[in-house]
Amino acid sequence: MRSGLPQPADNLGELEGYHSPQVDVEVRLNTNESPYGPPREWVGEVVGELERIDFNRYPDRSARALRQALAESHGVDASQVFVANGSNEVLQTLFLTYGGPGRSAAVFEPTYAMHSQIGHQTFTNVAVGQRRDDFTLDLDEAKRVIGDASPSLTFLCSPNNPTGLAEPRETVDAVLDLAPGLVVVDEAYGQFSSWTALDMVGDDIPLVVTRTYSKTWSMAGFRLGYLVAAAGVVAELEKRVLPYHLDTVKQAAGLLALRHTDDMERRVAALVEERDRIVQALRELPVDVWPSDANFVLFRPRAASGDDVWQALVDRSVLVRNCSTWPRLENCLRVTVGTPDEDDRFLSALREVLG
């Protein structure tokens, strides 16, 4: 019998998988989840739906009811909506469709790590541009990167993770004029922002807007995401996605959630108010803090290392995200907006740590 394992494809090299350390703490503010669960009425509706599902049958392969409901909520046609298992599978399907060997994707650091990660996983060349010192997008740099790489996918994260800044509409317009392929605006935190690129989507516009149920809908455990784009783009994505990729329960849960939009919007408003309170409190401490349009805030201690502050907060049972090893983010930490009590615990611990 032959022994030994075959070698995997070598496109990833030393690249590690996506990790977010989970530590046993009392206050967990590191993964940008909603601190509030979904409404109890929705939970009851999902449980009731389970009793009506024919589990011996495959799910609706096209997720027609969910796509139609999402389309109505955004004022588009169902043919312009694609749904998948979390926004990461949405992004992966975009790479499988428009990326691959001999093609490029453009990103601008610092930004969401999975854009580059999925690019490498799909053998897509990743062309990296740099943001300004204040983390806004430099259009001259965008012109240079796009001109050199001629990317089939150009990514803008708005609000940008981990910096929290939303891209202005005029920036999205300018990048659409520069990019030869699709421009993907990742709006995982879009409901927290003052504007959205959704109304820019059209069947003759090379624009894709991605969304997730994880944050504002309090459904991170369900892994449900979607995009809105030209119908021709959606038709191409459907050729690449696996058959029956979205299970019946997930489709039902996403559809039922849309009945509770008012509840979602109240949670978002409360989190935005709490986010602004955190930013104001951080400005009174010896840290650099960036304005945020998301449900998290990026900050950098001025007189201590990010690693040391992160560990000191963990020692006080508060977990935030250590971004110190991310591109351009030396000593930076990112805190997710939690409940008022959780945020008080964080701010009190940080004041103590910083002395």
Contacts in CASP RR format, 6 or more apart in sequence:
PFRMAT RR
TARGET T0000
AUTHOR 0000-0000-0000
METHOD contacts of the structure
MODEL  1
MRSGLPQPADNLGELEGYHSPQVDVEVRLNTNESPYGPPREWVGEVVGEL
ERIDFNRYPDRSARALRQALAESHGVDASQVFVANGSNEVLQTLFLTYGG
PGRSAAVFEPTYAMHSQIGHQTFTNVAVGQRRDDFTLDLDEAKRVIGDAS
PSLTFLCSPNNPTGLAEPRETVDAVLDLAPGLVVVDEAYGQFSSWTALDM
VGDDIPLVVTRTYSKTWSMAGFRLGYLVAAAGVVAELEKRVLPYHLDTVK
QAAGLLALRHTDDMERRVAALVEERDRIVQALRELPVDVWPSDANFVLFR
PRAASGDDVWQALVDRSVLVRNCSTWPRLENCLRVTVGTPDEDDRFLSAL
REVLG
9 123 0 8 1.000
11 120 0 8 1.000
11 121 0 8 1.000
11 123 0 8 1.000
12 120 0 8 1.000
12 121 0 8 1.000
15 117 0 8 1.000
15 120 0 8 1.000
17 117 0 8 1.000
18 113 0 8 1.000
18 114 0 8 1.000
18 117 0 8 1.000
20 30 0 8 1.000
20 31 0 8 1.000
20 321 0 8 1.000
21 30 0 8 1.000
21 319 0 8 1.000
21 322 0 8 1.000
22 28 0 8 1.000
23 314 0 8 1.000
23 319 0 8 1.000
25 314 0 8 1.000
25 317 0 8 1.000
25 318 0 8 1.000
25 319 0 8 1.000
26 317 0 8 1.000
26 318 0 8 1.000
26 345 0 8 1.000
27 317 0 8 1.000
27 318 0 8 1.000
27 319 0 8 1.000
27 342 0 8 1.000
27 345 0 8 1.000
27 346 0 8 1.000
28 319 0 8 1.000
29 318 0 8 1.000
29 319 0 8 1.000
29 320 0 8 1.000
29 335 0 8 1.000
29 336 0 8 1.000
29 337 0 8 1.000
29 338 0 8 1.000
29 342 0 8 1.000
29 343 0 8 1.000
29 346 0 8 1.000
30 319 0 8 1.000
30 320 0 8 1.000
30 321 0 8 1.000
30 334 0 8 1.000
30 335 0 8 1.000
30 336 0 8 1.000
31 220 0 8 1.000
31 321 0 8 1.000
31 336 0 8 1.000
32 161 0 8 1.000
32 189 0 8 1.000
32 215 0 8 1.000
32 294 0 8 1.000
32 295 0 8 1.000
32 296 0 8 1.000
32 336 0 8 1.000
33 214 0 8 1.000
33 215 0 8 1.000
33 218 0 8 1.000
33 220 0 8 1.000
33 336 0 8 1.000
34 215 0 8 1.000
34 216 0 8 1.000
34 217 0 8 1.000
34 218 0 8 1.000
34 220 0 8 1.000
34 267 0 8 1.000
34 271 0 8 1.000
34 295 0 8 1.000
35 271 0 8 1.000
35 336 0 8 1.000
35 337 0 8 1.000
35 338 0 8 1.000
35 339 0 8 1.000
35 342 0 8 1.000
36 218 0 8 1.000
36 267 0 8 1.000
36 339 0 8 1.000
37 218 0 8 1.000
38 217 0 8 1.000
38 218 0 8 1.000
38 219 0 8 1.000
38 257 0 8 1.000
38 260 0 8 1.000
38 263 0 8 1.000
39 260 0 8 1.000
39 263 0 8 1.000
41 260 0 8 1.000
42 256 0 8 1.000
42 257 0 8 1.000
42 259 0 8 1.000
42 260 0 8 1.000
42 263 0 8 1.000
45 256 0 8 1.000
45 259 0 8 1.000
46 249 0 8 1.000
46 252 0 8 1.000
46 253 0 8 1.000
46 256 0 8 1.000
49 249 0 8 1.000
49 252 0 8 1.000
49 253 0 8 1.000
49 256 0 8 1.000
50 249 0 8 1.000
53 248 0 8 1.000
53 249 0 8 1.000
53 252 0 8 1.000
55 248 0 8 1.000
57 248 0 8 1.000
58 244 0 8 1.000
59 244 0 8 1.000
59 246 0 8 1.000
59 247 0 8 1.000
59 248 0 8 1.000
59 251 0 8 1.000
60 248 0 8 1.000
60 251 0 8 1.000
61 243 0 8 1.000
61 244 0 8 1.000
62 238 0 8 1.000
63 83 0 8 1.000
63 246 0 8 1.000
63 251 0 8 1.000
64 78 0 8 1.000
65 251 0 8 1.000
65 255 0 8 1.000
66 83 0 8 1.000
66 246 0 8 1.000
66 251 0 8 1.000
66 254 0 8 1.000
66 255 0 8 1.000
67 78 0 8 1.000
67 81 0 8 1.000
67 82 0 8 1.000
67 83 0 8 1.000
67 226 0 8 1.000
68 78 0 8 1.000
69 255 0 8 1.000
69 258 0 8 1.000
70 78 0 8 1.000
70 81 0 8 1.000
70 83 0 8 1.000
70 226 0 8 1.000
70 228 0 8 1.000
70 258 0 8 1.000
71 77 0 8 1.000
71 78 0 8 1.000
71 80 0 8 1.000
71 81 0 8 1.000
73 258 0 8 1.000
73 261 0 8 1.000
74 81 0 8 1.000
74 198 0 8 1.000
74 228 0 8 1.000
76 198 0 8 1.000
76 201 0 8 1.000
76 202 0 8 1.000
76 228 0 8 1.000
77 231 0 8 1.000
79 231 0 8 1.000
79 232 0 8 1.000
79 234 0 8 1.000
79 235 0 8 1.000
80 201 0 8 1.000
80 202 0 8 1.000
80 203 0 8 1.000
80 228 0 8 1.000
80 229 0 8 1.000
80 230 0 8 1.000
80 231 0 8 1.000
80 234 0 8 1.000
81 226 0 8 1.000
81 227 0 8 1.000
81 228 0 8 1.000
81 234 0 8 1.000
82 90 0 8 1.000
82 93 0 8 1.000
82 226 0 8 1.000
82 227 0 8 1.000
82 229 0 8 1.000
82 233 0 8 1.000
82 234 0 8 1.000
82 237 0 8 1.000
82 238 0 8 1.000
83 90 0 8 1.000
83 224 0 8 1.000
83 225 0 8 1.000
83 226 0 8 1.000
83 246 0 8 1.000
83 251 0 8 1.000
84 90 0 8 1.000
84 93 0 8 1.000
84 225 0 8 1.000
84 226 0 8 1.000
84 241 0 8 1.000
84 245 0 8 1.000
84 246 0 8 1.000
85 223 0 8 1.000
85 224 0 8 1.000
85 225 0 8 1.000
85 245 0 8 1.000
85 246 0 8 1.000
85 250 0 8 1.000
86 212 0 8 1.000
86 213 0 8 1.000
86 214 0 8 1.000
86 223 0 8 1.000
86 224 0 8 1.000
86 225 0 8 1.000
87 186 0 8 1.000
87 188 0 8 1.000
87 210 0 8 1.000
87 211 0 8 1.000
87 212 0 8 1.000
87 214 0 8 1.000
87 225 0 8 1.000
87 226 0 8 1.000
87 227 0 8 1.000
88 114 0 8 1.000
88 118 0 8 1.000
89 223 0 8 1.000
89 225 0 8 1.000
89 245 0 8 1.000
90 210 0 8 1.000
90 225 0 8 1.000
90 226 0 8 1.000
90 227 0 8 1.000
91 114 0 8 1.000
91 115 0 8 1.000
91 118 0 8 1.000
91 184 0 8 1.000
91 186 0 8 1.000
91 210 0 8 1.000
92 118 0 8 1.000
92 121 0 8 1.000
92 122 0 8 1.000
93 237 0 8 1.000
93 240 0 8 1.000
93 241 0 8 1.000
94 153 0 8 1.000
94 182 0 8 1.000
94 184 0 8 1.000
94 208 0 8 1.000
94 227 0 8 1.000
94 237 0 8 1.000
95 105 0 8 1.000
95 118 0 8 1.000
95 119 0 8 1.000
95 121 0 8 1.000
95 122 0 8 1.000
95 124 0 8 1.000
95 153 0 8 1.000
96 122 0 8 1.000
96 240 0 8 1.000
97 236 0 8 1.000
97 237 0 8 1.000
97 239 0 8 1.000
97 240 0 8 1.000
98 152 0 8 1.000
98 153 0 8 1.000
98 181 0 8 1.000
98 182 0 8 1.000
98 236 0 8 1.000
99 105 0 8 1.000
99 119 0 8 1.000
99 122 0 8 1.000
99 124 0 8 1.000
99 152 0 8 1.000
99 153 0 8 1.000
100 119 0 8 1.000
100 122 0 8 1.000
100 123 0 8 1.000
100 124 0 8 1.000
101 123 0 8 1.000
101 124 0 8 1.000
102 123 0 8 1.000
102 124 0 8 1.000
102 125 0 8 1.000
103 124 0 8 1.000
103 125 0 8 1.000
103 151 0 8 1.000
103 152 0 8 1.000
103 153 0 8 1.000
104 124 0 8 1.000
104 125 0 8 1.000
104 126 0 8 1.000
104 127 0 8 1.000
104 149 0 8 1.000
104 150 0 8 1.000
104 151 0 8 1.000
104 152 0 8 1.000
104 153 0 8 1.000
105 115 0 8 1.000
105 119 0 8 1.000
105 124 0 8 1.000
105 125 0 8 1.000
105 126 0 8 1.000
105 127 0 8 1.000
105 151 0 8 1.000
105 152 0 8 1.000
105 153 0 8 1.000
105 154 0 8 1.000
105 155 0 8 1.000
106 126 0 8 1.000
106 127 0 8 1.000
106 128 0 8 1.000
106 129 0 8 1.000
106 142 0 8 1.000
106 145 0 8 1.000
106 146 0 8 1.000
106 149 0 8 1.000
106 151 0 8 1.000
106 153 0 8 1.000
106 154 0 8 1.000
106 155 0 8 1.000
106 179 0 8 1.000
107 115 0 8 1.000
107 116 0 8 1.000
107 126 0 8 1.000
107 127 0 8 1.000
107 128 0 8 1.000
107 129 0 8 1.000
107 155 0 8 1.000
108 128 0 8 1.000
108 129 0 8 1.000
108 130 0 8 1.000
108 131 0 8 1.000
108 137 0 8 1.000
108 141 0 8 1.000
108 142 0 8 1.000
108 145 0 8 1.000
108 155 0 8 1.000
108 156 0 8 1.000
109 128 0 8 1.000
109 129 0 8 1.000
109 130 0 8 1.000
109 131 0 8 1.000
109 327 0 8 1.000
109 328 0 8 1.000
110 131 0 8 1.000
110 135 0 8 1.000
110 160 0 8 1.000
110 162 0 8 1.000
110 163 0 8 1.000
110 323 0 8 1.000
110 326 0 8 1.000
110 327 0 8 1.000
110 328 0 8 1.000
110 329 0 8 1.000
111 131 0 8 1.000
111 155 0 8 1.000
111 157 0 8 1.000
111 160 0 8 1.000
111 161 0 8 1.000
111 163 0 8 1.000
112 155 0 8 1.000
112 157 0 8 1.000
112 160 0 8 1.000
112 161 0 8 1.000
112 162 0 8 1.000
112 186 0 8 1.000
112 188 0 8 1.000
113 326 0 8 1.000
115 126 0 8 1.000
115 155 0 8 1.000
115 157 0 8 1.000
115 186 0 8 1.000
116 126 0 8 1.000
116 128 0 8 1.000
119 126 0 8 1.000
120 126 0 8 1.000
124 153 0 8 1.000
125 149 0 8 1.000
127 145 0 8 1.000
127 148 0 8 1.000
127 149 0 8 1.000
127 151 0 8 1.000
128 145 0 8 1.000
129 141 0 8 1.000
129 142 0 8 1.000
129 144 0 8 1.000
129 145 0 8 1.000
130 138 0 8 1.000
130 141 0 8 1.000
130 328 0 8 1.000
131 137 0 8 1.000
131 138 0 8 1.000
131 141 0 8 1.000
131 163 0 8 1.000
131 328 0 8 1.000
132 138 0 8 1.000
134 290 0 8 1.000
135 160 0 8 1.000
135 163 0 8 1.000
135 165 0 8 1.000
135 290 0 8 1.000
135 328 0 8 1.000
136 165 0 8 1.000
137 156 0 8 1.000
137 167 0 8 1.000
137 171 0 8 1.000
137 175 0 8 1.000
139 171 0 8 1.000
139 174 0 8 1.000
139 175 0 8 1.000
139 178 0 8 1.000
142 174 0 8 1.000
142 175 0 8 1.000
142 178 0 8 1.000
143 178 0 8 1.000
145 151 0 8 1.000
146 154 0 8 1.000
146 175 0 8 1.000
146 178 0 8 1.000
146 179 0 8 1.000
146 180 0 8 1.000
147 178 0 8 1.000
150 180 0 8 1.000
151 179 0 8 1.000
151 180 0 8 1.000
151 181 0 8 1.000
152 180 0 8 1.000
152 181 0 8 1.000
152 182 0 8 1.000
153 181 0 8 1.000
153 182 0 8 1.000
153 184 0 8 1.000
154 175 0 8 1.000
154 178 0 8 1.000
154 179 0 8 1.000
154 181 0 8 1.000
154 182 0 8 1.000
154 183 0 8 1.000
154 184 0 8 1.000
155 184 0 8 1.000
155 186 0 8 1.000
156 167 0 8 1.000
156 171 0 8 1.000
156 172 0 8 1.000
156 175 0 8 1.000
156 183 0 8 1.000
156 184 0 8 1.000
156 185 0 8 1.000
156 186 0 8 1.000
157 167 0 8 1.000
157 185 0 8 1.000
157 186 0 8 1.000
157 188 0 8 1.000
158 166 0 8 1.000
158 167 0 8 1.000
158 172 0 8 1.000
158 185 0 8 1.000
158 186 0 8 1.000
158 187 0 8 1.000
158 190 0 8 1.000
158 193 0 8 1.000
158 197 0 8 1.000
158 293 0 8 1.000
159 165 0 8 1.000
159 166 0 8 1.000
159 187 0 8 1.000
159 189 0 8 1.000
159 190 0 8 1.000
159 192 0 8 1.000
159 193 0 8 1.000
159 292 0 8 1.000
159 293 0 8 1.000
159 294 0 8 1.000
160 166 0 8 1.000
160 167 0 8 1.000
161 188 0 8 1.000
161 189 0 8 1.000
161 294 0 8 1.000
161 296 0 8 1.000
162 296 0 8 1.000
162 298 0 8 1.000
162 321 0 8 1.000
162 323 0 8 1.000
162 326 0 8 1.000
162 329 0 8 1.000
162 332 0 8 1.000
162 334 0 8 1.000
163 290 0 8 1.000
163 298 0 8 1.000
164 189 0 8 1.000
164 290 0 8 1.000
164 291 0 8 1.000
164 292 0 8 1.000
164 293 0 8 1.000
164 294 0 8 1.000
164 296 0 8 1.000
164 297 0 8 1.000
164 298 0 8 1.000
165 290 0 8 1.000
165 291 0 8 1.000
165 292 0 8 1.000
165 293 0 8 1.000
166 190 0 8 1.000
166 193 0 8 1.000
166 194 0 8 1.000
166 195 0 8 1.000
166 293 0 8 1.000
167 185 0 8 1.000
169 195 0 8 1.000
169 197 0 8 1.000
169 200 0 8 1.000
172 183 0 8 1.000
172 185 0 8 1.000
172 197 0 8 1.000
172 200 0 8 1.000
172 207 0 8 1.000
173 200 0 8 1.000
175 183 0 8 1.000
176 183 0 8 1.000
176 205 0 8 1.000
176 206 0 8 1.000
176 207 0 8 1.000
179 206 0 8 1.000
181 206 0 8 1.000
182 206 0 8 1.000
182 207 0 8 1.000
182 208 0 8 1.000
182 229 0 8 1.000
182 233 0 8 1.000
183 206 0 8 1.000
183 207 0 8 1.000
183 208 0 8 1.000
184 208 0 8 1.000
184 209 0 8 1.000
184 210 0 8 1.000
185 197 0 8 1.000
185 207 0 8 1.000
185 208 0 8 1.000
185 209 0 8 1.000
185 210 0 8 1.000
186 210 0 8 1.000
187 193 0 8 1.000
187 196 0 8 1.000
187 197 0 8 1.000
187 198 0 8 1.000
187 209 0 8 1.000
187 210 0 8 1.000
187 211 0 8 1.000
188 210 0 8 1.000
188 211 0 8 1.000
188 212 0 8 1.000
188 214 0 8 1.000
188 215 0 8 1.000
189 215 0 8 1.000
189 293 0 8 1.000
189 294 0 8 1.000
189 295 0 8 1.000
189 296 0 8 1.000
190 196 0 8 1.000
190 211 0 8 1.000
190 216 0 8 1.000
190 293 0 8 1.000
190 294 0 8 1.000
191 215 0 8 1.000
191 216 0 8 1.000
191 264 0 8 1.000
191 265 0 8 1.000
191 268 0 8 1.000
192 215 0 8 1.000
192 216 0 8 1.000
192 268 0 8 1.000
192 271 0 8 1.000
192 272 0 8 1.000
192 275 0 8 1.000
192 293 0 8 1.000
192 294 0 8 1.000
192 295 0 8 1.000
193 293 0 8 1.000
193 294 0 8 1.000
194 293 0 8 1.000
196 209 0 8 1.000
197 207 0 8 1.000
197 209 0 8 1.000
198 209 0 8 1.000
198 228 0 8 1.000
200 207 0 8 1.000
200 209 0 8 1.000
201 207 0 8 1.000
201 208 0 8 1.000
201 209 0 8 1.000
201 228 0 8 1.000
201 229 0 8 1.000
201 230 0 8 1.000
202 230 0 8 1.000
203 230 0 8 1.000
203 231 0 8 1.000
203 232 0 8 1.000
204 230 0 8 1.000
205 230 0 8 1.000
206 230 0 8 1.000
207 229 0 8 1.000
207 230 0 8 1.000
208 227 0 8 1.000
208 228 0 8 1.000
208 229 0 8 1.000
208 233 0 8 1.000
209 227 0 8 1.000
209 228 0 8 1.000
209 229 0 8 1.000
210 225 0 8 1.000
210 226 0 8 1.000
210 227 0 8 1.000
211 225 0 8 1.000
211 226 0 8 1.000
211 227 0 8 1.000
211 228 0 8 1.000
212 224 0 8 1.000
212 225 0 8 1.000
212 226 0 8 1.000
213 219 0 8 1.000
213 222 0 8 1.000
213 224 0 8 1.000
213 225 0 8 1.000
213 254 0 8 1.000
213 257 0 8 1.000
214 220 0 8 1.000
214 221 0 8 1.000
214 222 0 8 1.000
214 223 0 8 1.000
214 224 0 8 1.000
214 225 0 8 1.000
215 295 0 8 1.000
216 264 0 8 1.000
216 267 0 8 1.000
216 268 0 8 1.000
216 295 0 8 1.000
217 254 0 8 1.000
217 257 0 8 1.000
217 264 0 8 1.000
218 264 0 8 1.000
218 267 0 8 1.000
219 253 0 8 1.000
219 254 0 8 1.000
219 257 0 8 1.000
222 250 0 8 1.000
222 253 0 8 1.000
222 254 0 8 1.000
223 250 0 8 1.000
224 246 0 8 1.000
224 250 0 8 1.000
224 253 0 8 1.000
224 254 0 8 1.000
227 234 0 8 1.000
227 237 0 8 1.000
257 264 0 8 1.000
271 295 0 8 1.000
271 337 0 8 1.000
271 338 0 8 1.000
272 295 0 8 1.000
274 337 0 8 1.000
274 338 0 8 1.000
274 339 0 8 1.000
274 340 0 8 1.000
274 343 0 8 1.000
275 292 0 8 1.000
275 294 0 8 1.000
275 295 0 8 1.000
275 296 0 8 1.000
275 297 0 8 1.000
275 337 0 8 1.000
277 343 0 8 1.000
278 297 0 8 1.000
278 335 0 8 1.000
278 337 0 8 1.000
278 343 0 8 1.000
278 346 0 8 1.000
278 347 0 8 1.000
279 289 0 8 1.000
279 291 0 8 1.000
279 292 0 8 1.000
279 297 0 8 1.000
281 347 0 8 1.000
282 289 0 8 1.000
282 297 0 8 1.000
282 299 0 8 1.000
282 347 0 8 1.000
282 350 0 8 1.000
283 289 0 8 1.000
285 350 0 8 1.000
285 351 0 8 1.000
285 354 0 8 1.000
286 301 0 8 1.000
286 302 0 8 1.000
286 303 0 8 1.000
286 354 0 8 1.000
287 299 0 8 1.000
287 300 0 8 1.000
287 301 0 8 1.000
287 302 0 8 1.000
287 350 0 8 1.000
287 354 0 8 1.000
288 299 0 8 1.000
288 300 0 8 1.000
288 302 0 8 1.000
289 297 0 8 1.000
289 298 0 8 1.000
289 299 0 8 1.000
289 300 0 8 1.000
290 297 0 8 1.000
290 298 0 8 1.000
290 299 0 8 1.000
292 298 0 8 1.000
295 336 0 8 1.000
295 337 0 8 1.000
296 321 0 8 1.000
296 334 0 8 1.000
296 335 0 8 1.000
296 336 0 8 1.000
296 337 0 8 1.000
297 334 0 8 1.000
297 335 0 8 1.000
297 337 0 8 1.000
298 323 0 8 1.000
298 329 0 8 1.000
298 332 0 8 1.000
298 333 0 8 1.000
298 334 0 8 1.000
299 332 0 8 1.000
299 333 0 8 1.000
299 334 0 8 1.000
299 335 0 8 1.000
300 306 0 8 1.000
300 329 0 8 1.000
300 331 0 8 1.000
300 332 0 8 1.000
300 333 0 8 1.000
301 309 0 8 1.000
301 331 0 8 1.000
301 333 0 8 1.000
301 354 0 8 1.000
303 354 0 8 1.000
304 331 0 8 1.000
304 353 0 8 1.000
304 354 0 8 1.000
305 324 0 8 1.000
305 331 0 8 1.000
306 322 0 8 1.000
306 324 0 8 1.000
306 331 0 8 1.000
306 332 0 8 1.000
306 333 0 8 1.000
307 322 0 8 1.000
307 324 0 8 1.000
307 331 0 8 1.000
309 333 0 8 1.000
309 350 0 8 1.000
309 353 0 8 1.000
309 354 0 8 1.000
310 320 0 8 1.000
310 322 0 8 1.000
310 324 0 8 1.000
310 333 0 8 1.000
312 349 0 8 1.000
312 353 0 8 1.000
313 319 0 8 1.000
313 320 0 8 1.000
313 346 0 8 1.000
313 349 0 8 1.000
313 350 0 8 1.000
313 353 0 8 1.000
316 349 0 8 1.000
316 352 0 8 1.000
316 353 0 8 1.000
317 345 0 8 1.000
318 345 0 8 1.000
318 346 0 8 1.000
318 349 0 8 1.000
318 350 0 8 1.000
320 333 0 8 1.000
320 334 0 8 1.000
320 335 0 8 1.000
320 336 0 8 1.000
320 346 0 8 1.000
321 333 0 8 1.000
321 334 0 8 1.000
321 335 0 8 1.000
321 336 0 8 1.000
322 333 0 8 1.000
323 329 0 8 1.000
323 332 0 8 1.000
323 333 0 8 1.000
323 334 0 8 1.000
324 330 0 8 1.000
324 331 0 8 1.000
324 332 0 8 1.000
324 333 0 8 1.000
326 332 0 8 1.000
335 346 0 8 1.000
337 343 0 8 1.000
END
